[in-house]
Amino acid sequence: MILGGISLEEREISQAVIGRLPRYFRYLGELRDEGVERVSSQELSELMKVTASQIRQDFNNFGGFGQQGYGYNVEYLYNEIGRILGIDRQHKFIIIGAGNLGRALGNYMNFERRGFIFCGMFDQDPELIGRDVRGVHVRPMEELESFIEKNNIDIAVLTIPKAGAVSVAKRLAKTHIRAIWNFAHVDLNVPEWIQVENVHLSDSLMKLSYNIKRYAEEQERS
């Protein structure tokens, strides 16, 4: 996609903007399902609690998408943001770690709606190997590399303790894995071609705790 002589790939889009794209996609999907054909930046602002100005600035990073006096075509904008996010194509993923979190993620059926196909699950615990998670059998770690190569897996999800995550990441770096969704509380040292998204659940809880405290303090002052 070319914008003003510069390809989208060459533009430096901030992580803050990228972080808002999935929210836009989700809200637009809900509007589309409700039969809404067009929406203004102000209407999106009221839904998402993001200023209309911020929404327009975000979309201008990718060409704008809207028409003055008309707003945004919901179906078109939904599809375009999906394309920008890369979910107009399928991504195969595996889960490494068949504990409670791993099984919960494996049972989450909404992944397929977004083009993420759950293909395999791995663990080193003999008591977990062979169990079934939504039609997928838990495999031993010895089969990890061969399974990735044979099935063209794009994403590995790590739901294992941090002590094991580092060594598993080194193994993944020798395969054709393109991304890691990391739930282990440890930074991973992987080659630059492997994208890593870290998810720290306790960090989210601490952020929530801060917001509770801040709101309580504001109420006390008012």
Buried (B, 14 or more C-beta within 10 A) or exposed (E): EEBEEEEEEEEEEEEEBEEBBEBBBBBBBEBBEEEEEBBBBEBBBEBBEBEBEBBBEBBEBBBEBBEEEEBBBBBBBBBBBBEBBEBEEEBBBBBBBBBEBBBEBBEEEEBEEBBBBBBBBBBBEEEBBEBEBEEBEBBBBEEBBEBBEEEEBBBBBBBBEBEBBEEBBEBBBEBEBEBBBBBBBBEBEBEEEBEBEBBEEEEEEEEEEEEEEEEEEEEEEE
